[in-house]
Amino acid sequence: MTEDEASSDRRTADGSAPAPGTRRPGGRTARTRAAVRDAVLAGLTEHGYPGLTVEYVAEHSGVHKTTLYRRWKDLEGLVADALDLAGEDDWTPPDTGSLEGDLRALAREVVASFTDPAVAASGSAMIAAGFRSERAAAALRGYYTERFARCEVLVERAVLRGELPAPPEAVSGPPAGPRAHTASDTAASGAIDAGALVRSVSAPLFFRLFITREPVEAAHADQAAAATLAAARAGAFTLDSAADSPHGTGS
């Protein structure tokens, strides 16, 4: 056993998987988690959440059932950790040089991820699992919260390019450095709700995919991006600092 693996065993001495969001060791431990994650995704795709079993995960991951129960406790723990692991990639949002191009590329990426047969089934299965398990729902929420947080850079770049209004506190002139102003700064200052803006791109697409179960195509992605861009330019995502502040005045 390597030092990393021994350290991992100490951190999970209570039999649970490592806490979501913590740094995880490489080596055999990482390979085991990846094998389990792949087996969970395969089982969800093949059988759905109701048909997924720990026995299936053990057989397809090569990890003994006793180990699965010791480290992940139960099926919900396996699904939640698979979602947590899925969010540990190096994905970054598109950077096309304009907010319009970024939103369109982001929307098309959503459509592609749920219509490409090679990847759509596992993503849809994970979302379906969130409707059957509270722990899976919490993990799914965490996954998309983190995903949307990464996308807020789209708003940051748009502000720096002058495509969207800068926050009231911003000083005129070029930024002092590449991180002189961030999307989080924008949202906090009461100028633009960056999180709401990027969510509005995928919202109508997810509605078609998982509520009305209608087909989605590139044209729907472009429509969602155009609607979000128009709303942003009209100030739909601009926050009223006075109204939103706990110290704002009332009538």
C-alpha positions as CSV (number, residue, x, y, z in Angstrom):
1,M,0.0,0.0,0.0
2,T,1.3,3.4,-0.9
3,E,1.5,6.4,1.5
4,D,-1.4,8.0,-0.4
5,E,-3.6,4.9,0.0
6,A,-2.7,4.6,3.7
7,S,-3.7,8.2,4.2
8,S,-6.9,7.7,2.4
9,D,-7.7,4.7,4.6
10,R,-7.1,6.8,7.7
11,R,-9.4,9.5,6.4
12,T,-12.2,6.9,5.7
13,A,-11.7,4.8,8.9
14,D,-15.4,5.2,9.6
15,G,-16.1,3.3,6.4
16,S,-17.4,6.3,4.5
17,A,-16.2,7.8,1.2
18,P,-14.1,10.9,1.4
19,A,-16.1,14.1,2.0
20,P,-17.3,15.8,-1.3
21,G,-15.0,18.6,-2.3
22,T,-11.9,17.4,-0.5
23,R,-8.7,16.7,-2.3
24,R,-8.5,13.0,-3.1
25,P,-5.3,10.9,-3.5
26,G,-4.2,9.4,-6.8
27,G,-3.0,5.9,-7.4
28,R,-5.1,2.8,-6.7
29,T,-7.7,4.7,-4.6
30,A,-8.5,7.0,-7.5
31,R,-8.6,4.1,-9.9
32,T,-11.1,2.3,-7.6
33,R,-13.3,5.3,-7.4
34,A,-13.3,5.8,-11.2
35,A,-14.1,2.1,-11.7
36,V,-17.0,2.3,-9.3
37,R,-18.2,5.5,-10.9
38,D,-18.2,4.0,-14.3
39,A,-20.1,0.9,-13.1
40,V,-22.7,3.2,-11.4
41,L,-23.2,5.1,-14.6
42,A,-23.4,2.0,-16.7
43,G,-26.0,0.5,-14.3
44,L,-28.1,3.7,-14.2
45,T,-28.0,3.8,-18.0
46,E,-28.9,0.1,-18.4
47,H,-31.4,-0.3,-15.6
48,G,-32.3,3.1,-14.2
49,Y,-32.1,3.9,-10.5
50,P,-34.8,1.4,-9.4
51,G,-32.9,-1.4,-11.1
52,L,-29.4,-0.5,-10.0
53,T,-27.9,-2.8,-7.2
54,V,-24.7,-2.9,-5.2
55,E,-24.2,-6.4,-6.7
56,Y,-24.3,-4.9,-10.2
57,V,-21.7,-2.3,-9.2
58,A,-19.5,-4.9,-7.6
59,E,-19.6,-7.1,-10.7
60,H,-18.9,-4.4,-13.2
61,S,-16.3,-2.5,-11.2
62,G,-14.3,-5.4,-9.9
63,V,-14.6,-4.0,-6.4
64,H,-15.8,-6.5,-3.8
65,K,-19.3,-5.9,-2.4
66,T,-18.0,-5.8,1.1
67,T,-15.6,-2.9,0.2
68,L,-18.5,-1.0,-1.5
69,Y,-20.6,-1.3,1.7
70,R,-17.7,-0.3,3.9
71,R,-16.7,2.8,1.9
72,W,-20.0,3.9,0.4
73,K,-22.5,2.5,2.9
74,D,-25.3,2.0,0.4
75,L,-26.6,2.5,-3.1
76,E,-27.4,6.2,-2.5
77,G,-23.8,6.7,-1.4
78,L,-22.5,5.1,-4.6
79,V,-24.7,7.3,-6.8
80,A,-23.9,10.5,-4.8
81,D,-20.1,9.9,-5.0
82,A,-20.4,9.1,-8.7
83,L,-21.9,12.5,-9.2
84,D,-19.3,14.2,-7.0
85,L,-16.5,12.5,-9.0
86,A,-18.1,13.6,-12.3
87,G,-17.7,17.3,-11.2
88,E,-14.0,17.0,-10.6
89,D,-13.1,17.4,-14.3
90,D,-11.3,20.3,-15.9
91,W,-14.2,21.5,-18.0
92,T,-14.3,25.2,-18.8
93,P,-17.0,27.3,-20.4
94,P,-16.6,28.4,-24.0
95,D,-14.6,31.6,-24.8
96,T,-15.6,32.8,-28.3
97,G,-14.8,36.5,-27.8
98,S,-18.3,37.8,-27.3
99,L,-21.2,37.2,-24.8
100,E,-23.5,36.3,-27.7
101,G,-21.1,33.6,-29.0
102,D,-20.4,32.3,-25.5
103,L,-24.1,31.8,-24.7
104,R,-24.8,30.2,-28.0
105,A,-21.8,27.8,-27.6
106,L,-22.9,27.0,-24.1
107,A,-26.5,26.2,-25.1
108,R,-25.3,24.1,-28.0
109,E,-23.1,22.2,-25.6
110,V,-26.1,21.4,-23.4
111,V,-28.0,20.1,-26.4
112,A,-25.1,18.0,-27.6
113,S,-24.5,16.4,-24.2
114,F,-28.1,15.2,-24.0
115,T,-28.6,14.2,-27.6
116,D,-25.3,12.5,-28.4
117,P,-26.0,8.7,-27.9
118,A,-22.5,8.2,-26.6
119,V,-23.0,10.4,-23.5
120,A,-26.7,11.3,-23.3
121,A,-27.9,8.2,-21.6
122,S,-25.6,8.4,-18.5
123,G,-26.4,12.1,-18.0
124,S,-30.1,11.6,-18.3
125,A,-29.9,8.6,-15.9
126,M,-28.1,10.7,-13.3
127,I,-30.8,13.4,-13.5
128,A,-33.5,10.8,-13.2
129,A,-31.8,9.4,-10.1
130,G,-32.2,12.8,-8.5
131,F,-36.0,12.3,-8.6
132,R,-35.7,9.0,-6.7
133,S,-33.1,9.7,-4.1
134,E,-32.6,12.7,-1.8
135,R,-28.9,12.1,-1.6
136,A,-28.6,11.8,-5.3
137,A,-30.6,15.0,-5.6
138,A,-28.3,16.8,-3.2
139,A,-25.3,15.6,-5.2
140,L,-26.8,16.6,-8.5
141,R,-27.6,20.1,-7.1
142,G,-24.0,20.4,-5.9
143,Y,-22.7,19.3,-9.4
144,Y,-24.7,21.9,-11.2
145,T,-24.0,24.6,-8.7
146,E,-20.3,24.1,-9.3
147,R,-20.9,23.9,-13.1
148,F,-22.8,27.2,-13.1
149,A,-20.2,28.9,-10.9
150,R,-17.6,28.1,-13.5
151,C,-19.9,29.7,-16.2
152,E,-20.0,33.0,-14.4
153,V,-16.7,33.9,-16.0
154,L,-18.8,34.5,-19.2
155,V,-20.4,37.5,-17.4
156,E,-17.1,38.7,-16.1
157,R,-15.6,38.8,-19.6
158,A,-18.7,40.5,-20.9
159,V,-18.4,43.2,-18.3
160,L,-14.8,43.8,-19.0
161,R,-15.5,44.0,-22.8
162,G,-18.3,46.5,-22.1
163,E,-21.1,44.3,-23.4
164,L,-22.8,44.4,-20.0
165,P,-22.9,47.2,-17.4
166,A,-20.1,47.3,-14.9
167,P,-21.0,47.4,-11.2
168,P,-21.7,50.9,-9.7
169,E,-18.5,50.7,-7.7
170,A,-16.3,50.0,-10.7
171,V,-13.6,52.5,-11.5
172,S,-13.5,53.7,-15.1
173,G,-10.5,52.7,-17.2
174,P,-8.8,49.5,-18.1
175,P,-8.6,46.8,-15.4
176,A,-5.5,46.6,-13.3
177,G,-5.0,42.9,-14.1
178,P,-6.7,39.9,-15.5
179,R,-8.6,39.3,-12.2
180,A,-9.3,42.9,-11.5
181,H,-13.0,42.3,-11.7
182,T,-14.8,39.0,-11.4
183,A,-18.3,37.7,-12.0
184,S,-18.7,37.1,-8.3
185,D,-17.7,40.7,-7.6
186,T,-20.4,41.8,-10.1
187,A,-23.1,39.8,-8.5
188,A,-22.2,40.9,-5.0
189,S,-22.1,44.5,-6.0
190,G,-25.7,44.5,-7.0
191,A,-25.1,44.9,-10.8
192,I,-25.7,41.5,-12.5
193,D,-26.9,38.2,-11.1
194,A,-24.4,36.1,-13.0
195,G,-25.7,32.9,-11.7
196,A,-29.2,33.6,-12.9
197,L,-28.0,34.7,-16.3
198,V,-26.1,31.5,-17.1
199,R,-28.9,29.3,-15.7
200,S,-31.4,31.0,-18.0
201,V,-29.5,29.6,-21.0
202,S,-30.0,25.9,-20.1
203,A,-33.4,26.3,-18.3
204,P,-35.7,26.1,-21.4
205,L,-33.5,23.3,-22.8
206,F,-33.8,21.3,-19.6
207,F,-37.6,21.9,-19.6
208,R,-37.9,20.4,-23.1
209,L,-35.6,17.5,-22.3
210,F,-37.0,16.4,-18.9
211,I,-40.5,17.9,-18.4
212,T,-42.2,18.0,-21.8
213,R,-39.8,15.4,-23.3
214,E,-39.7,17.3,-26.6
215,P,-36.8,17.0,-29.0
216,V,-34.1,19.6,-28.7
217,E,-31.9,20.8,-31.6
218,A,-29.3,23.4,-32.3
219,A,-32.1,25.9,-33.2
220,H,-33.5,25.6,-29.7
221,A,-30.1,26.2,-28.3
222,D,-29.7,29.3,-30.4
223,Q,-33.1,30.5,-29.3
224,A,-32.4,30.0,-25.6
225,A,-29.1,31.9,-26.0
226,A,-30.7,34.8,-27.9
227,A,-33.5,35.1,-25.3
228,T,-30.9,35.2,-22.5
229,L,-28.8,37.8,-24.3
230,A,-31.9,40.0,-24.9
231,A,-32.9,39.7,-21.3
232,A,-29.4,40.6,-20.1
233,R,-29.2,43.6,-22.4
234,A,-32.7,44.7,-21.1
235,G,-31.5,44.5,-17.5
236,A,-33.5,41.4,-16.5
237,F,-30.5,40.1,-14.5
238,T,-29.5,43.5,-13.0
239,L,-30.1,43.6,-9.3
240,D,-31.4,46.6,-7.4
241,S,-28.7,47.2,-4.8
242,A,-30.9,49.3,-2.5
243,A,-33.9,46.9,-2.7
244,D,-31.7,43.8,-2.2
245,S,-29.6,45.2,0.6
246,P,-30.7,44.5,4.2
247,H,-30.0,48.2,4.9
248,G,-32.1,49.4,2.0
249,T,-34.7,52.1,2.7
250,G,-38.4,51.3,2.7
251,S,-41.4,53.4,1.9
